[in-house]
Amino acid sequence: MSYKKGTFKHSLKTRKLMSESSKGSIPWNKGLTKKIDERLLKFSKYMKKHHSGKNHSMYGKKRSKETIKKMSDGRKGIKASDDTKQRMSDAQKGKKLSYAHRHKIKTANLSCRKRSWNINT
């Protein structure tokens, strides 16, 4: 029996068996970094070369408004946990922004405030 690519679905029973069989196994790349493992470094270089710029599948293309709306709707209602919010906050702390970047943020925030002031009056 042949299936069109992306249409095959495992049964619930099979999925349960696959889940049980993989429990307790350690991923092959756990604890490895590009500094430690040559394979990861080699793969990283390959991906940068073959999947960036003109080689990227979305290079030169624009998503339609309909697609953007679908993507937006798919994310709505998803709330980040407090732990995730804290990790995102920690990741941003200590980063130095250039003067140009700070100026862009400042002007964007000012224009948002002006719009909110106009709405309320």
Summary of the structure (lengths in Angstrom):
residues: 121
radius of gyration: 22.8
end to end distance: 66.7
largest distance: 66.7
contacts: 173
relative contact order: 0.03
helix: 59%
strand: 0%
